[in-house]
Amino acid sequence: MNLASVFDRHPDDAVALISRGKPTTYGVLRAQVAGLRSGLVAAGLEPGDRVAIACGNNRYFVVSYLAALGAGLVAVPLNPTSPEIELSHQITSVGARAVVVGPTARAVFEAVDRNSIPTVDVVIGCEFTPEDGLDLNDLIGLDGAPIVVRDDDDLAVLIFTSGTAGSPKAAMITHGNLRSNIAQILSTVGSTQTPDDVLFGVLPLFHIFGLNVVLGTSLAVGSSVLLVERFDPMSAIESIQKHRVSIVSGPPTMWAAWVGLPDLPADTFSTVRLAVSGAARLSEDTALSIERRFGLRLNEGYGLTEASPVVTSSVATGAPFGSIGVPVAGLELRLVDEDGDDVLIGDSGELWVRGPNVFAGYWDDAEATAATVNDDGWLMTGDVGTVDDNGFLYLVDRVKDLIIVSGFNVYPAEVEEVLMQHPGIDACAVVGVPHPYTGEAVKAYVVTVRGESVEEDDIVQFCAGRLARYKCPQKVWFVDEVPQGLGGKVLRRALR
C-alpha cells in the first residue's frame, strides 16, 4: 500500500495542519495533494523518479511530500537553509529529476547554477513565473490523479544522514519501513494518540524524526499538526497555549531553552499530556527541571534515520530519568561486544537492531550498506549502551566519531573536507565537544600553511558558505600539528 493513502479515511472537516496561522482540513489537504500529484505526472515524472523537496515546516512541504509518494516518486527532503553548494550536491548525487522550492529556500535556490544540477528538468516553486518553473499554487488546483500502487519494498524517501561512518549518504527508506515504524510508535505508547490531539511540529520535516514521528503518526491517526518554521521559546509557548497543543516532541535543546526562562508559570504546559525528547541525549537536569517546574514528565527515546527512526521509547514504561526506555514493539535489539557476542546485563555493548523498520541501505553505496547492516539483517548502530536488571536501556557512548548538534548528525570527515579547501589550511581535524545548549558543538583544530596568516572568523565564514550552519565549526584552535596514530589516522580522542 502506498503510504500516501494513510490519511484518506479522516473526516473532511477535521483539521490536519495549522501552517502560518491558517488551518488546512483533511478534505482540503486531500484535494491539494491530488492536484499536485496530477501536476507531477503531467510534468512527465514517472514512478521511481526522485523529487527533491526544499521547504520549511509548512503546508507546501506536506502537500509536496504526499503528492510525490502518491505518484510513486521518491521524496528527497532537504534542508531549505543549506548553502547552494550543499543543496546542488545533494540534488545531483541522487539524480533528482524535479525540485520543489518553498519560500524559505527560494533565495538559496536562485543562487544555484542550474548547470550544476543537470538531472533536474522540472522545477516547482511558490509564485513562480514561467521563466522560473512551474507554480506550486497552480498545480495544487488541478483535478486529481489516482494514487500509484506501491509495495512495501518500494523506495519512498531518501534522507541524507551521516550514518555510522563516512561522509553524508542518502538513506533509502521504503513505504514498508515508514508504515511499520508508525505502527510501532503507536503500539508502544498504547495507541493513546487520538484525532483530538494537536501535535507541536517544530522538528524539521527534512529530519526523519519530524517526518515520521510527528507528521507520519498524525496523518495515520487523524490528529492535527501545528507546523512551526522557526523556534523561539516564548512564541512557541504562546502557540502551544493558543492552539491547545497536547503532544510536544523535540530535541533536548528545545526543552533546555524553556528551562532557561525563569519566569514561566507552573501551568505553562497545562494542555500538554505527552512530552517527548529525542534526536540527541537528554540531560537529566533538564528532565528534572521540566517535571519540578511544570509537572510534566519528559520521556526520552532513541532512534536513528536508518531505523525510520524510533528504536526505543520510555513512554508509559516507568523508566527512570537517564534511560531511553525499552525497544518498540516488533523490533529485536541486542547489545554486543567487539566479537559480536551478547554482553551481560550491566555491561556496555554496541546496539544492534533488526525489524521491519530497518532501512534498505544507502543510495548507490553498497560498501557503506554492508558495513552498516550485516548478512543477518542486523543494523549496527555505532551507539554503545547498557541494560539494567529491569530491562531499561541507557546510552553510554558512540563507537564512531559522529557529532550530534541539536539532534542533527555531523560527520567530521565532511567538515574536514571543506576546511581543506581553504588555501591557508595545511591540515585539520574536527571533533565534537560538549555544549550547554546544542548538546555538542563542532570544534576544528587547524594547522595553517607555513607563512600564511589566517583568522578564526575567516575560517568560520568560509565554512558557512559551503555547509549548513549546524555543521560549521563554532570554535577554531590553531595548532602546530594534528595528532595521528601509527597508521596515519587522526587521534580524535586525544584532541577531545
Secondary structure, 3 states (H helix, E strand, C coil): CCHHHHHCCCCCCCEEEEECCEEEEHHHHHHHHHHHHHHHHHCCCCCCCEEEEECCCCHHHHHHHHHHHHCCCEEEECCCCCCHHHHHHHHHHCCCCEEEECHHHHHHHHCCCHHHCCCCCEEEECCCCCCCCEEHHHHCCCCCCCCCCCCCCCEEEEEEECCCCCCCEEEEEEHHHHHHHHHHHHHHCCCCCCCCCEEEECCCCCCHHHHHHHHHHHHHHCCEEEECCCCCHHHHHHHHHHCCCCEEEECHHHHHHHHCCCCCCCCCCCCCCEEEECCCCCCHHHHHHHHHHHCCCEEEEEECHHHCCEEEECCCCCCCCCCCEEECCCCEEEEECCCCCECCCCCCEEEEEECCCCCCCECCCHHHHHHHECCCCCEEEEEEEEECCCCCEEEEEECCCCEEECCEEECHHHHHHHHCCCCCEEEEEEEEEEECCCEEEEEEEEEECCCCCCCHHHHHHHHHCCCCHHHCCCEEEECCCCCECCCCCECHHHHC
